[in-house]
Amino acid sequence: MSKLNSAALKLWTDDFSQPPDGTSTDSNAGSVSARSEMDLAEQKARNQRVIQLLNSWLADESGYDEATWPKVKKALEENRLSRRRRFCD
């Protein structure tokens, strides 16, 4: 797995390791408003990391996508039950 994919996977799993409803497993978590402010700040930071990750993917000029797409497209078109093609050329 490439370094970029490893970083993306770690970012993805870190983002979903917390409960989605803003609850905390810490019994001394503080007030609801303080918790929601912290959750908002954390979400903003996560959003910025995801934006940076997406921008790095968009800036990728390695040619991997251009080289791989014809192979993926061919594999998807083969052995279809329908005669209709999935992709237009």
Buried (B, 14 or more C-beta within 10 A) or exposed (E): EEEEEEBBEEBEEEBEEBEEEBEEEEEEEEEEEEBEEBBEEEEEEBEEBBEEBEEEEEEEEEEEEEEEEEEEBEEEEEEEEEEEEEEEE
